[in-house]
Amino acid sequence: MIPSCLTLQLTPFFPSPLLPVNRLSLLSSSTFPAFAAKSRRLAFAATKAPSISTMAAEQENVGNLKRKLAKLFQLSLDATVPGEPDIEPQVAACTAKFGDYQCNNAMGLWSKIKGRPGIEFRGPPAVGQAIMKNLPQSEMIESCSVAGPGFVNVVLSKNWMAQNIQKMLVDGIETWAPKLSIKRAVVDFSSPNIAKEMHVGHLRSTIIGDTLASMLEFSNVEVLRRNHVGDWGTQFGMLIEFLFEKFPNFEDVNETAIGDLQAFYKESKQRFDVDAEFKDRAQKAVVRLQSGEQMYRKAWAQICEISRREFDQVYQRLGVHLEEKGESFYNPHIPGVIEALTNQGLVEESKGARVIFIEGINIPLIVVKSDGGYNYASTDMTALWYRLNEEKAEWIIYVTDVGQQQHFDMVFKAAKRAGWFPADDRQYPKASHVGFGLVLGEDGKRFRTRSSEVVRLADLLDEAKTRSKAALIERGKAAEWTEEELEQTAEAVGYGAVKYADLKNNRLTNYTFDFDQMLNDKGNTAVYLLYAHARICSIIRKSGKDTEELKKTGKIVLDHADERVLGLHLLQFAEVVEEACSNLLPNVLCEYLYNLSENFTRFYSNCQVVGSAEETSRLLLCEATAVVMRKCFFLLGIKPVYKI
């Protein structure tokens, strides 16, 4: 369920008494005039996020049942205790047999008003009765009852439910999209290092970040998908010198000549570790690169481009889209940000380094190293400044492993000290760290090859596709399908299995990578869900009916108990996506999708579709289920299959 505080608020960019303009106009015009001039024109107003009921009143949320009911219960609460401040409707889906939704305000409200003069209620049940009595009439509600200590149970009208499902089929699934109140977010994810291959460790950040971005985009938020690649730093000195050594005409070098970039990196690192003269040259190369010497810049760009093409091949296979803005992009802005933070009195000298002290943390955030160089904190503070000021993001989301939690916590707190964020974490703009656990092997240790190397992501995807294709051939599909159909389905199922096996888990936990389990066609797996979708498509095809025509002429009815359960679950799609967005938890959507498939299986087992008197209605229910499943697949980055 979504806590009422977890709603999103769009804040216009104008000067505010809470955050003076110069709190974000950080950079000295004497050292960085263009930066300072632009920053002076931008500021944030911190505004508290509205309650569920306030948001519902401000912006109609067509597909969200919980918001619709919250709006009705807000009117009832206002009538039950007129003038009582800060009462927000507590509406939740029911798990018991008494109703579909429940309003749970009675006990809390009684604790606030009992003993006051003029209060006639004699306990929570009486408060619950009053809330029910004051509930406005609505076509969406069939009946209400009060249970236990004032819980108001609501049974939705099956006719209203049927009409709204049919309306979605006519108007499109986008009408069920959540209406979040922010307009722009940054999602920072994947972020591999240049000259190193993407491995299984990058898998979680890439697919979790992609799903969060997709859910926000579906919720009408403009998402800046940022790939903060590691394309700057001391390692480039040894890579460039090794490139010069092996290829004197380095400008003509391509990925074919270099071969395995990971092996190239290892060779250069070995030379760096054992050859003092090479190490000296490499360290000088860093200085020459950072000072902008043309030959070194060209070599650096060449290495980055070769690496980038390898990354793009993996992203293309995964169907993931990002815009690269790596460490080097922010490098020119670092001096100005550090100077401005210094002028604010935040940066202090400590053991030769320049640091920001964070209350409650016994180590400082080092923003300039003792040798005068910059580090991750320098870049991350600058990237955060840029995203707030230049890109005007209201929510900045970082998707990395849980091991970086403290680092980002310190960066966010330093930004708060600088006045970049409001003191109240419920206000916007804000930043969130989306941590995730490890990918483990069957031995319970980090997932590695038999030779203890990290598993290359490309190899992992190859293996998933190969196993998926073998399973399809075993089912006799090679004789039924074209080679192209076999390849496409093997990719969709194989890659989908890898993604779903990760996303279905709470991201904070470790999970065991097991091909046999994730490619199983039974249980909570992508294979089972994709096959379920294909079966629904097959049912519709075998009927010989045109679903587009049925949408216009047919009518959905939910008379059978299993029809009603399926219909209710379909209608809860919008609130589930909103919960997954608000809490940054893709597994919430996975759980919804699996339960949808289970509800459909129960419906299909107990309700004849083709050839029944209710065929038209039930075919439309099949189509609605397929539409919602496809949208879930899309948000999870999984390609649906239509036959199996």
C-alpha positions in Angstrom: 0.0 0.0 0.0 1.1 3.6 -0.6 1.7 5.7 2.5 0.0 9.0 2.1 3.3 10.8 2.5 4.7 9.0 -0.6 3.1 11.3 -3.1 4.9 13.4 -5.6 4.8 17.2 -6.0 5.8 19.3 -8.9 7.5 22.5 -7.8 7.9 25.4 -10.2 11.3 26.9 -10.5 11.1 30.4 -9.0 12.8 32.2 -6.1 11.4 31.1 -2.7 11.8 32.5 0.8 12.7 29.0 1.9 15.6 28.7 -0.5 17.1 32.1 -1.6 18.2 32.3 -5.2 21.9 32.5 -4.2 21.7 29.2 -2.3 21.8 27.5 -5.7 23.8 30.2 -7.5 26.9 28.6 -6.2 29.7 29.4 -8.5 32.0 32.4 -8.4 31.7 34.6 -11.5 35.4 35.5 -11.2 36.4 31.9 -11.9 33.5 30.5 -13.9 31.4 33.4 -15.2 29.2 31.4 -17.6 28.4 28.8 -14.9 27.6 31.4 -12.3 25.5 33.5 -14.7 23.3 30.6 -15.6 23.0 29.4 -12.0 21.8 32.8 -10.8 18.7 32.4 -12.9 17.7 29.2 -11.3 16.3 28.3 -7.9 14.0 25.8 -6.3 10.9 26.3 -4.2 10.5 23.5 -1.7 6.9 22.4 -1.3 5.5 19.6 0.8 4.0 16.8 -1.2 0.2 16.8 -1.1 -1.8 14.0 0.5 -3.5 11.3 -1.6 -6.9 13.1 -1.3 -5.4 16.5 -2.2 -3.7 15.0 -5.3 -6.9 13.2 -6.3 -8.8 16.5 -6.0 -6.2 18.3 -8.1 -5.8 15.8 -10.8 -8.4 13.2 -11.8 -6.7 9.8 -11.9 -8.9 7.8 -14.3 -7.7 4.3 -13.6 -6.8 4.4 -10.0 -9.5 2.8 -7.8 -7.9 3.7 -4.5 -7.6 7.3 -5.4 -11.3 7.4 -6.5 -12.4 5.9 -3.2 -10.0 8.1 -1.2 -11.7 11.1 -2.8 -15.1 9.9 -1.7 -13.9 9.1 1.8 -12.3 12.5 2.1 -15.8 14.0 1.6 -17.2 11.6 4.2 -14.5 12.4 6.8 -15.0 16.1 6.3 -18.7 15.6 7.0 -18.1 13.3 9.9 -15.8 15.6 11.8 -16.1 19.1 10.3 -13.1 21.3 10.7 -10.8 18.6 12.0 -7.4 19.2 10.4 -4.9 16.8 8.8 -7.3 13.9 8.3 -6.3 11.9 5.3 -8.4 8.9 4.1 -6.7 5.5 4.8 -7.9 3.4 2.0 -6.5 -0.1 1.3 -7.4 -3.1 -0.8 -9.1 -5.8 1.3 -7.7 -9.3 1.7 -10.7 -10.5 3.7 -14.1 -11.6 2.4 -16.0 -8.5 3.6 -15.3 -6.2 0.6 -12.9 -5.1 -2.1 -11.5 -2.0 -0.3 -11.5 -0.8 3.3 -11.3 2.6 5.0 -9.4 2.4 8.2 -9.7 5.9 9.7 -12.1 5.2 12.5 -9.7 4.1 15.3 -7.2 6.9 14.6 -9.9 9.4 14.4 -11.5 8.3 17.7 -8.1 8.6 19.5 -8.0 12.3 18.4 -11.6 13.3 19.2 -12.6 11.2 22.3 -13.3 13.2 25.4 -14.0 16.5 23.5 -17.1 18.4 24.3 -20.0 17.8 22.0 -18.6 14.5 20.6 -21.5 12.0 20.5 -19.6 9.0 19.3 -19.1 6.1 21.8 -16.1 4.4 20.2 -14.5 3.5 16.9 -17.4 1.4 15.6 -19.7 4.4 15.9 -17.2 6.6 14.1 -17.0 3.9 11.4 -20.8 3.9 11.1 -20.8 7.7 10.7 -18.1 7.5 8.0 -20.2 5.0 6.1 -23.4 7.0 6.5 -21.7 10.2 5.2 -20.1 8.5 2.2 -21.5 10.2 -0.9 -23.5 8.0 -3.3 -21.4 6.7 -6.2 -22.1 4.5 -9.1 -18.8 2.7 -8.3 -20.0 1.4 -4.9 -22.5 -1.5 -4.6 -22.6 -1.7 -0.8 -20.8 -0.8 2.4 -20.5 -2.4 5.8 -18.7 -1.8 9.1 -16.7 -4.5 10.7 -14.7 -4.8 14.0 -13.4 -1.5 15.4 -14.9 0.7 12.7 -13.4 -0.7 9.5 -15.6 0.5 6.6 -15.7 -2.2 3.9 -16.6 -1.3 0.4 -17.9 -3.7 -2.3 -17.5 -2.3 -5.8 -20.3 -2.4 -8.3 -19.7 -5.2 -10.8 -21.5 -3.2 -13.5 -19.2 -0.2 -12.9 -16.2 -2.4 -12.9 -17.2 -4.0 -16.2 -17.8 -0.6 -17.8 -14.4 0.7 -16.8 -12.6 -2.4 -18.1 -14.4 -2.0 -21.4 -13.6 1.7 -21.5 -9.9 0.9 -21.1 -10.1 -1.5 -24.1 -11.7 1.3 -26.2 -9.6 4.2 -25.0 -6.3 2.4 -24.4 -4.2 1.3 -21.4 -2.6 4.7 -21.2 -5.8 6.0 -19.6 -4.9 3.8 -16.6 -1.5 5.4 -16.3 -0.7 6.9 -12.8 -0.7 10.7 -12.6 2.4 11.6 -10.7 2.9 15.2 -9.8 6.5 15.6 -10.9 7.4 16.4 -14.5 11.0 15.5 -14.8 13.3 12.9 -13.2 16.8 11.7 -13.7 17.5 7.9 -13.4 21.2 7.2 -13.2 21.8 3.5 -13.9 24.1 0.9 -15.5 27.3 3.0 -15.4 30.0 0.6 -16.5 33.7 1.5 -16.7 35.4 2.3 -20.0 37.9 -0.4 -21.1 36.2 -3.0 -19.0 33.5 -5.3 -20.2 30.0 -5.3 -18.8 29.7 -8.3 -16.5 26.9 -9.8 -14.3 27.5 -7.1 -11.7 26.1 -4.5 -14.2 23.0 -6.6 -14.8 21.0 -5.5 -11.8 21.7 -1.8 -12.2 20.8 -1.9 -15.9 17.5 -3.8 -15.7 16.3 -2.3 -12.4 17.1 1.2 -13.7 15.4 0.5 -17.0 12.2 -0.7 -15.3 12.1 2.3 -12.9 12.6 4.7 -15.9 9.9 2.9 -17.9 7.4 3.1 -15.0 8.0 6.8 -14.5 7.7 7.4 -18.2 4.4 5.5 -18.3 3.3 7.8 -15.4 3.8 10.9 -17.6 7.1 11.9 -16.2 9.9 13.0 -18.5 12.8 10.7 -17.6 16.5 11.6 -18.4 18.1 8.1 -18.6 21.7 8.8 -17.6 24.6 6.4 -18.1 27.3 7.8 -15.8 30.1 5.8 -17.3 33.6 5.7 -15.8 35.5 7.5 -18.6 37.9 9.6 -16.6 40.6 8.8 -14.1 44.2 7.6 -13.5 43.7 4.3 -15.3 43.6 6.0 -18.7 47.3 6.9 -18.3 48.4 3.3 -18.5 45.8 2.5 -21.2 47.0 5.3 -23.4 50.7 4.5 -23.0 50.0 0.8 -23.7 48.1 1.8 -26.8 51.0 4.0 -28.0 53.4 1.1 -27.3 51.4 -1.6 -29.1 50.1 0.6 -32.0 52.4 3.5 -33.0 49.7 4.5 -35.5 47.0 4.4 -32.9 44.5 6.6 -34.9 44.0 3.6 -37.3 43.3 1.2 -34.5 39.8 -0.4 -34.1 38.3 -3.0 -31.8 39.4 -5.8 -34.2 43.1 -4.8 -33.8 42.8 -4.4 -30.0 40.8 -7.6 -29.7 39.5 -8.3 -26.2 39.4 -4.9 -24.5 39.3 -6.6 -21.1 42.5 -8.5 -21.9 44.0 -5.2 -23.1 43.2 -3.6 -19.8 44.7 -6.5 -17.9 47.9 -6.4 -19.9 48.3 -2.7 -19.4 47.7 -3.1 -15.6 50.3 -5.9 -15.4 52.9 -3.6 -17.1 51.9 -0.8 -14.7 52.4 -3.0 -11.7 55.8 -4.5 -12.7 57.5 -1.9 -14.9 58.6 1.2 -13.1 59.5 3.1 -16.3 56.1 2.3 -17.8 54.4 3.4 -14.6 56.2 6.7 -14.7 55.1 7.3 -18.3 51.6 6.3 -17.5 51.4 8.8 -14.6 52.7 11.6 -16.8 50.2 10.6 -19.4 47.4 11.3 -17.0 48.6 14.8 -16.5 49.0 15.3 -20.3 45.5 14.0 -20.8 43.9 16.2 -18.2 45.8 19.2 -19.4 44.1 18.7 -22.8 47.1 17.6 -24.9 45.7 16.7 -28.3 47.4 13.4 -29.0 46.4 12.1 -25.5 42.8 13.3 -25.9 42.5 11.5 -29.3 43.8 8.3 -27.8 41.4 8.6 -24.9 38.5 9.2 -27.2 39.5 6.2 -29.3 39.5 3.9 -26.3 36.2 5.3 -25.1 34.6 4.8 -28.5 35.7 1.2 -28.8 34.4 0.5 -25.3 31.1 2.3 -26.0 30.4 0.2 -29.1 30.8 -3.0 -27.0 28.4 -1.5 -24.4 25.9 -0.6 -27.1 25.7 -4.2 -28.3 24.7 -5.4 -24.8 22.2 -2.6 -24.5 20.7 -3.4 -27.8 20.2 -7.0 -26.8 18.6 -6.0 -23.6 16.4 -3.4 -25.3 17.7 -0.7 -22.9 18.0 2.9 -23.9 20.3 5.4 -22.1 22.1 8.7 -22.8 25.7 8.7 -21.9 26.9 11.5 -19.6 30.1 10.1 -18.1 32.5 11.4 -15.5 34.4 13.4 -18.1 31.2 15.4 -18.9 31.1 16.9 -15.4 34.9 17.4 -15.1 35.0 21.0 -16.4 32.3 22.0 -13.8 34.1 20.6 -10.7 36.3 23.6 -9.9 33.4 26.0 -9.8 31.3 23.8 -7.6 34.1 23.2 -5.2 34.8 26.9 -5.0 31.2 27.8 -4.4 30.9 25.1 -1.6 34.1 26.6 -0.1 32.7 30.1 -0.2 29.6 28.8 1.7 32.0 27.6 4.4 31.2 23.9 3.8 34.7 22.8 2.5 37.4 22.5 5.2 41.0 21.4 5.3 41.7 18.0 6.8 45.0 16.1 6.6 46.0 17.9 3.4 42.7 17.1 1.7 39.6 19.3 1.3 36.5 17.8 2.8 32.9 18.3 3.9 31.9 17.1 7.3 28.6 15.3 7.6 26.7 15.3 10.9 26.4 11.8 12.4 29.1 10.3 10.1 32.6 9.9 11.5 34.4 10.1 8.2 34.3 13.3 6.0 33.3 13.5 2.3 36.6 14.2 0.5 36.0 16.5 -2.4 39.6 17.3 -3.2 42.4 14.7 -2.5 45.6 15.7 -0.7 47.4 15.7 -4.1 44.9 18.2 -5.5 43.1 15.6 -7.6 39.4 15.0 -7.8 37.5 11.8 -6.9 34.1 10.2 -7.1 32.7 12.6 -4.5 33.9 15.6 -6.6 32.2 14.3 -9.7 29.0 13.1 -7.9 28.5 16.5 -6.2 29.0 18.2 -9.5 26.7 15.9 -11.4 24.0 16.5 -8.7 24.4 20.2 -9.1 24.1 19.9 -12.8 21.0 17.8 -12.7 19.3 20.2 -10.4 20.3 23.4 -12.1 20.9 22.6 -15.7 18.5 19.7 -16.2 15.9 20.9 -13.7 15.2 17.5 -12.4 12.8 17.2 -9.4 13.7 13.6 -8.5 17.2 12.2 -9.1 17.4 8.4 -8.7 20.7 6.6 -8.5 20.7 2.8 -9.1 23.8 1.2 -7.6 24.7 -1.7 -5.3 24.0 -1.3 -1.6 27.7 -1.0 -0.9 27.5 2.6 -2.2 24.7 3.5 0.1 26.9 5.4 2.6 28.7 7.3 -0.2 25.4 8.6 -1.7 24.0 9.3 1.8 26.9 11.6 2.4 26.6 13.3 -1.0 22.9 13.9 -0.4 23.5 15.3 3.1 26.3 17.5 1.8 23.9 18.8 -0.8 21.3 19.5 1.9 23.9 21.5 3.9 24.5 23.5 0.8 20.8 24.3 0.5 20.3 22.3 -2.7 17.6 20.2 -1.1 14.9 21.2 1.4 15.4 20.0 5.0 12.2 18.0 4.8 12.8 14.7 2.9 9.1 14.7 1.8 9.7 17.9 -0.2 11.0 18.2 -3.7 13.5 18.4 -5.3 15.0 15.3 -3.8 17.5 12.4 -4.5 17.1 8.7 -3.8 19.6 5.9 -3.8 18.1 2.6 -5.1 20.4 0.0 -3.7 20.5 -3.7 -4.7 22.1 -6.9 -3.4 24.5 -9.3 -5.0 24.0 -11.9 -7.7 25.1 -15.2 -6.2 26.1 -18.5 -7.7 24.7 -21.8 -6.6 27.5 -22.0 -4.0 26.1 -18.9 -2.3 29.1 -16.8 -3.3 29.4 -14.1 -5.9 28.4 -15.4 -9.3 31.6 -16.2 -11.2 32.9 -18.6 -13.9 34.7 -21.8 -12.9 38.0 -20.0 -13.3 36.8 -17.4 -10.8 36.4 -14.7 -13.4 33.4 -12.4 -13.3 30.8 -13.6 -15.8 30.6 -11.5 -18.9 27.1 -10.2 -19.5 27.3 -11.0 -23.2 28.2 -14.6 -22.4 25.3 -14.8 -19.9 22.8 -13.6 -22.5 24.2 -16.1 -25.1 23.7 -18.9 -22.6 20.1 -17.8 -21.8 19.2 -17.7 -25.5 20.9 -21.0 -26.2 19.0 -22.8 -23.4 15.8 -21.2 -24.3 16.1 -22.3 -28.0 17.0 -25.8 -26.9 13.8 -26.0 -24.8 11.7 -24.7 -27.8 13.3 -27.3 -30.1 12.5 -30.0 -27.6 8.9 -28.9 -27.7 8.9 -29.5 -31.5 8.9 -25.8 -32.5 11.7 -26.1 -35.0 9.4 -28.1 -37.2 6.5 -25.7 -36.8 8.2 -22.3 -37.0 10.6 -20.5 -39.3 14.2 -20.1 -38.1 13.5 -16.4 -37.6 10.5 -17.1 -35.4 12.6 -19.6 -33.4 15.4 -17.1 -32.9 13.1 -14.2 -31.9 11.2 -16.3 -29.5 14.4 -17.8 -28.0 15.7 -14.3 -27.4 12.4 -13.0 -25.9 12.1 -15.9 -23.5 15.8 -16.2 -22.7 16.4 -12.5 -22.0 13.0 -12.1 -20.4 13.8 -15.0 -18.0 17.1 -13.3 -16.9 15.4 -10.0 -16.3 12.4 -11.3 -14.5 14.4 -13.6 -12.2 16.1 -10.4 -11.0 13.2 -8.0 -10.9 10.8 -10.3 -9.1 13.0 -10.2 -6.0 13.1 -7.3 -3.5 16.1 -5.4 -5.0 17.7 -5.1 -1.5 18.2 -8.8 -1.2 20.9 -11.0 -2.8 19.6 -13.6 -5.3 20.9 -16.8 -6.7 21.4 -17.0 -10.5 20.0 -20.3 -11.6 19.3 -20.9 -15.3 17.3 -24.1 -14.6 15.0 -22.2 -12.2 14.6 -19.1 -14.3 13.8 -21.0 -17.5 11.3 -23.3 -15.8 7.8 -23.0 -17.4 6.1 -23.5 -14.1 5.9 -21.1 -11.1 6.7 -17.5 -10.9 9.0 -17.2 -13.9 9.0 -15.1 -17.1 8.7 -18.3 -19.1 5.4 -19.2 -17.3 4.1 -15.7 -17.8 5.1 -15.4 -21.4 3.5 -18.8 -22.1 0.3 -17.7 -20.3 0.1 -14.6 -22.5 0.6 -16.7 -25.6 -2.2 -19.0 -24.5 -4.6 -16.1 -24.1 -3.7 -14.9 -27.6 -4.3 -18.5 -28.9 -7.8 -18.5 -27.2 -8.7 -15.3 -29.0 -7.3 -16.5 -32.3 -9.2 -19.8 -32.1 -12.5 -18.0 -31.5 -12.3 -16.5 -35.0 -13.7 -13.3 -33.6 -12.4 -9.7 -34.3 -11.7 -8.3 -30.9 -11.6 -4.7 -32.3 -15.2 -5.2 -33.5 -16.2 -6.8 -30.1 -14.9 -3.8 -28.3 -17.4 -1.6 -30.1 -20.4 -3.9 -30.1 -19.9 -6.3 -27.2 -20.4 -5.9 -23.5 -18.4 -7.2 -20.5 -20.4 -8.8 -17.6 -18.8 -10.0 -14.4 -21.5 -12.4 -13.1 -19.3 -15.4 -12.3 -17.2 -15.0 -9.1 -14.0 -15.8 -11.0 -14.9 -13.2 -13.7 -15.2 -10.6 -10.9 -11.9 -11.5 -9.2 -10.1 -11.2 -12.5 -11.9 -7.9 -13.3 -11.0 -6.4 -9.9 -7.4 -7.4 -10.3 -7.2 -5.7 -13.8 -8.7 -2.5 -12.3 -5.9 -2.4 -9.7 -3.2 -2.1 -12.3 -2.8 1.7 -12.0 -2.4 1.8 -8.2 0.1 -1.0 -8.3 2.3 0.8 -10.8 2.0 3.9 -8.7 3.1 2.0 -5.6 6.1 0.5 -7.5 7.1 4.0 -8.7 6.7 5.7 -5.3 8.7 3.0 -3.5 11.1 2.3 -6.3 10.3 -1.4 -6.1 9.9 -3.3 -9.4 9.1 -6.5 -7.6 5.7 -5.0 -6.7 4.8 -5.0 -10.4 6.1 -8.5 -10.9 3.9 -9.8 -8.0 0.9 -8.1 -9.6 1.7 -9.7 -13.0 2.1 -13.2 -11.6 -1.2 -12.9 -9.6 -2.9 -11.6 -12.7 -1.8 -14.8 -14.6 -3.0 -17.0 -11.7 -6.4 -15.2 -11.6 -6.8 -15.7 -15.3 -5.9 -19.4 -15.1 -8.6 -19.8 -12.4 -11.1 -17.9 -14.5 -10.3 -19.9 -17.7 -10.5 -23.2 -15.8 -14.0 -22.4 -14.4 -15.5 -20.3 -17.1 -15.8 -21.6 -20.7 -14.9 -19.0 -23.2 -15.3 -20.1 -26.8 -18.7 -21.5 -27.5 -20.3 -20.3 -24.3 -23.3 -18.0 -24.0 -21.0 -15.5 -22.5 -18.4 -15.8 -25.2 -18.3 -12.1 -26.2 -17.9 -10.9 -22.7 -15.3 -13.5 -21.8 -13.3 -12.9 -25.0 -13.2 -9.2 -24.0 -11.9 -10.2 -20.6 -9.2 -12.3 -22.3 -8.3 -9.3 -24.4 -8.2 -6.9 -21.4 -5.9 -9.4 -19.5 -3.6 -9.6 -22.5 -3.4 -5.8 -22.8 -2.5 -5.4 -19.2 0.0 -8.2 -19.3 1.7 -6.7 -22.3 2.0 -3.3 -20.6 3.5 -5.1 -17.5 6.0 -6.9 -19.9 6.8 -3.5 -21.5 7.5 -1.9 -18.2 9.7 -4.8 -17.1 11.6 -4.7 -20.4 10.4 -8.1 -21.6 9.2 -8.8 -25.1 5.8 -10.7 -25.2 5.4 -13.8 -27.3 2.1 -14.4 -29.1 2.4 -18.1 -29.8 4.1 -21.0 -28.2 
